[in-house]
Amino acid sequence: MKYTLYIGTNKYSLSTEDDLLKLSSDNFECQHKILIGNMDILKSVQLAYRKLFKKSIEKYNKNNPKKEIKSYYVKINESLKQSLAVGILIKINEKNYKNLDEEKIIELFLNQVKVIKKIIKNFHIVSAILYFEKKFLTLRIIGIPYVKDKTNELEVRVSKSSCFTREKVEELRLNLQIQANKDFLKFFVNKTKVITTDKEKINIRQLELFKGYKENRI
């Protein structure tokens, strides 16, 4: 099993609505399963912005009537310095995955989402969709990173840099890897023995679960 992680890089740096639309499930011709959210990514992100920032924006506008923010979503979408959202991609290259239990596959990826929520607490996940591609499984996550700071005029605001520090990215990478390793062994090691042609006893080293691990930093 080959494990790959991307966080907020290249096309997963979601600066505008156009970037969000590129990750719409309509653009991927394969079976998929929605784990969080729905098909309408734009509407989901817009609603999440209202939920996260409404009170903070109202307070800001009250204190700064001459600098009123009519729509924080539009403001960030038009900004050249901030990203509207952040995308995370988790890919597991396991060519025999079709022989594995689909419910367990879904549970494995839901556990990946749980790890992200636990470590990056100020990352509001809007969408998580699992794609069953030809030779690998891909989880595409879209979320809004934010920071709470009462010393700032805008007490709750979008902040990718506050959420995804180098230390947090490293912590997240290690914990995601450990969780995927643990779940793969728990759910599929017996099944892997069956589909292995030589029927030799399999251990962690033989499985080489994370051979060729690849990560793109922010």
N, C-alpha and C positions, 0 to 999 in steps of 0.2 A: 504494500500500500504506500503510495506516494502522497504526501500532504503538502499543500501550498496555501499560503496566506498572503492576502493583499489588504492593506489598510489605507484608504484615502489617497491612492496613487493613480496616476494616469487617468483612465476614464472613470475611476472610482472616487476622484476628487470632484464632487458634485457641486460646481460653482453656480449653476443656473438651472432653470426649468428644462432647458434643452438637454442638459447632462442627465437629469433625472429620467427624462423620456427615453433616453438610450438604454436604460436598464429596465424598461417595461417588459413584462413577460411576452408581449406580442412580438418582440424582436428576437425571440429565441425559439427555434423550431424543434422543440422536444417536449416530452412529458414533464409536467412540473406539479409541485404541491405547495400551496400557500400555508406557511407555518404561522406567520403573523401578518396582519393587515389584509388587504384586498387587491383587486386588479388596478384600481385607480390610484396610482402613486401620487400624482399631483394633488389631488383632493385630500389624500391622507396626510401629506406633508403640510398642506395649508391648515388643516384642522389641528394638527399637532402644534403648529406655531401658535395658534390661538390659545390652545390649552397651556402651553409652556410660558408664553410671554404676555398674555393679555393684561394681567394685573400690574406687571412691571411697566408696560407701555402706558397704561392709564395713569399710573403714579408719575411717570416721567413727563407726560403731556400736561398734567396738572401743574407740575413745578416749572415746566418750560413751555409756556403757551406759544412763544415765538418760534420755537424749534419743534413744533408738533410732528410726531411720527404718525402718519395716517395709516400706514400698513407696514409693519415690521418685515413681513414676508417679502413684499415688493422691494423694500429698502435693501434687504440682503441679496435678493435676486439680481438687483441692478448694481450691487457693489462690485468693485474690482479687487477688493482686498479680502473678502470673506466668502466662505463656501456656504451655499444654501443648506447642504447636508453632507454627510460622509458615507461612502460606500465601503463595505467590507466583503471580500470574497474568500470563501473557504472551499478549496477543491481537494477531493480525495480521488486519486487515480487508482481504481481497482477494477480491472477489466472484467472480473468475474462477479461484479456486484449484482448482476441480474439473478444469480443463483442464491442470493442472500434474502433474508426476511425483510420485506419492505417496511414493516412496522418498526423493526429494530434499527433500520437505516434512519428512519425519521426520528426515532428516539435519540440516536447518536447525535444528529444535527441539532435537535432541540437542546441537548445538553451543552453543545457548543454555544448556543444563544444564552443559556443560563450563566455560563462562565463569563461571557462578555458583560452581561448585566451586573454580575457580582463585582467585577474588577473595574469596569468603566461606569461608575454609578450615574454620572451626569451625561449619559449617552442614551437618548430616548429613541428606542428602536421603533420605526414606523412600519417597516416591511421586511419580511424574511421569506424568501421563496427558494425551495429546493428543486434543482433541475436534474433530471435523470438523462444525462447525455450518453453518447454511444459507449465511451470507454471510461467515463468518470462521472462523479457526482459533484455538483456545484451548488453551494449555498450563497446566494446574493442577498446581502443585508443593507438596508438603507436606514440611516438614523440621523438624529439632530444632536450635535454636541453643544452643551451649554455650560455656563458657569453662573454661580450665585455669589454676588459680591455687594454687600450693603454699602460699601464705601464708594461705589460707582453710582452715577446718576441713573443709569439703567441697571437695576439690581440683578436682573436675570437677563442674560444675553447669549447670543451664539458665540461659541469659542472652541474652535477645533484644537488650538494649541494648548488650552488648559486641560482638555480631556486626554488628548493623545500625546502626552509627554514621552520622551525617549524611554524613561523608566517604566511608565505604564504600558507602553507598547511591548517592551521586553517581558514584563510580568504577564501580560496577556498572551503573548506568543507561547511562553513556556507552559502556562496553565491550559491553553487550548490543546497543545500538543500532548500533554499528560492525559487530559480527559479523553481525547480521541484514541490514544493508545489503550487506555483502560477499557473504554467501551468496545473497541474493535476486538480485543481479546475476550471480553466478557460475552459479547453477542455472537461473534463469528468464528472464533478459533476452531471450534469443532467442525463447522461447515467448511472452513478452509482446508481442513484435513481431508475432507471428502473429495473436494475438487482438485486437490493436488495430485498430479499424475503418479508420482513415485511413492505415494502413501507413507513417506518417511515421517517420523515423529517431528512435530513442528514446535520450535521454541521461539522466544522473542527475537533472537538474532537471525534465525532462519527466515522469519517473516519479513525482516528488515522494514518494519512498519513505517519508518520515516526516512528511508533512503532518499537522498536528493531533496531534502527539505528546502523550500525556497520561500523567502520573505522579502517583500518590498516595504521599506519604511516610508514614513510620511515625507 
